[in-house]
Amino acid sequence: MASALGRLARLSAFRNARASPRTPSDGPGRTVTPCRTAVSTSSGAILPKPKKTPFGLIRIALVVVPFLYVGTQISKNFAALLEEHDIFVPEDDDDDD
């Protein structure tokens, strides 16, 4: 769902940028997002390759895994606190009919 919304936002921004080029004097709150669609200059020179971020997936994993672990620890401790104070205790229904 979130990725679909992200694609929709990029697509609408791309369409708006192509339909009407904006200038800084268009008004407050409007920003221009640079978009590279060309691979060569008007004189025919080939543009350099875009900068590539090395170890992208490793960096993502190094951020996601610790925060997932911390989140699970917080959830576990909060659930134990709720059960200790009898705020939320699951009922033991033994229906052996």
C-alpha atoms as one frame of an Amber mdcrd trajectory, in Angstrom:
protein
   0.000   0.000   0.000   2.747   2.441   0.968   4.810   1.605  -2.105   1.780
   2.203  -4.322   1.234   5.614  -2.718   4.898   6.439  -3.191   4.752   5.519
  -6.870   1.601   7.589  -7.290   3.227  10.607  -5.640   6.334  10.306  -7.827
   4.221   9.891 -10.939   2.096  12.947 -10.196   5.196  14.997  -9.374   6.805
  13.825 -12.614   3.718  14.776 -14.650   3.464  18.191 -12.986   7.158  18.865
 -13.553   6.883  18.014 -17.250   3.613  19.844 -17.836   4.628  23.197 -16.397
   8.218  24.025 -15.584   8.376  25.952 -12.334  10.510  28.871 -11.442  11.486
  29.987  -7.942   9.018  32.885  -8.255   5.989  30.543  -8.582   5.102  31.067
  -4.936   5.938  29.962  -1.428   6.049  26.283  -0.564   6.737  25.117  -4.086
  10.012  23.348  -4.645  11.570  22.009  -7.797  12.810  18.435  -7.677  15.694
  17.774 -10.047  14.945  14.951 -12.444  17.563  13.467 -14.741  15.973  12.093
 -17.880  18.825  12.795 -20.311  21.952  10.762 -20.930  23.638  13.325 -23.158
  24.008  17.098 -23.340  22.631  19.263 -26.118  26.079  19.262 -27.754  26.121
  15.450 -27.826  28.478  14.747 -24.935  27.595  11.749 -22.769  26.856  12.651
 -19.160  28.798  10.840 -16.403  27.225   7.922 -14.592  25.060   8.827 -11.587
  26.609   8.304  -8.154  25.884   4.817  -6.813  25.497   4.107  -3.104  27.594
   1.045  -2.261  26.314  -1.580   0.184  22.731  -0.301   0.020  21.083  -3.492
   1.272  23.674  -3.985   4.001  23.091  -0.447   5.265  19.341  -1.020   5.285
  19.787  -4.257   7.244  22.116  -2.553   9.731  19.404  -0.011  10.481  16.295
  -2.217  10.366  17.466  -5.207  12.417  18.487  -3.311  15.594  15.313  -1.227
  15.592  13.165  -4.341  15.124  14.957  -5.948  18.064  14.499  -2.883  20.268
  10.829  -2.688  19.275  10.203  -6.309  20.197  11.914  -5.824  23.576   9.777
  -2.754  24.318   6.616  -4.646  23.336   7.546  -7.644  25.461   8.288  -5.514
  28.510   5.108  -3.484  28.124   3.002  -6.651  27.799   4.600  -8.008  30.988
   3.860  -4.711  32.761   0.194  -4.838  31.700  -0.130  -8.422  32.880   1.608
  -7.651  36.181  -0.852  -4.868  36.987  -3.848  -6.934  35.811  -4.737  -4.350
  33.172  -4.874  -6.829  30.345  -4.805 -10.469  31.280  -6.069 -13.076  28.839
  -8.791 -15.257  30.289  -8.092 -18.955  30.595 -11.186 -20.486  29.044 -10.899
 -24.229  29.008 -13.838 -25.340  26.907 -13.490 -29.103  26.921 -17.089 -29.811
  25.941
